[in-house]
Amino acid sequence: MTSNTKGLPGLRGTDHIGFTVPDLDAAVDFFVDVIGCETFYELGPFQADDDWMQTHLDVHPRSVMQRLSFLRCKHGSNFEIFQYQAPDQKTRQPRNSDVGGHHLAFYVDDMAAAVAHLKDCGVRILGTPTVRNSGPSAGQTWVYFLSPWGMQLELVSYPLGKGYEKETERRLWQCAKPQE
């Protein structure tokens, strides 16, 4: 590192999270109909006859980004969802324990109602909600679930705050209250 300052100059926050799915239409339907996100726009296809895809996106040079869709999910980060076709494409969804593993967490006001909704929609819930009663996450309830294509997702709720909040004015999450 050669910079004398910590962090990105002018950083405001996370604009979006991008991820690739096997079927863009099915993924958008899931995030809109089951989760409650809102679509904004779609682009594609993109492909190049030279090494542009490899140079700019670090994917196989003959990859085709078939389509992408931008979604807004209430007060959290936006999603940029891709559907690719590539000669070296891996189709196995990574688990949290895999390098590159990840999950998306959705804050909900009512855990029981959210879990019931997912079950009514036929979504696979992993176990039962876990309640934290001590430590920095005290007051938090969470549960993992899977998208239809196997992506790991999470519901999280802590309507009375988390334990760490007693020690600092700083907050990891501040959600705007829903409009009546």
Secondary structure, DSSP 8 states (H G I E B T S, - for coil): ---SSSS-TT-----EEEEE-S-HHHHHHIIIIII--EEEEEE--B--SSSHHHHHH-S-TT-EEEEEEEEE-TTS-EEEEEEEE-TT---S---TTSTT---EEEE-S-HHHHHHHHHHTT-EEEEEEEE--SSTTTT-EEEEEE-TT--EEEEEE-TT--GGGGS-S--S--------
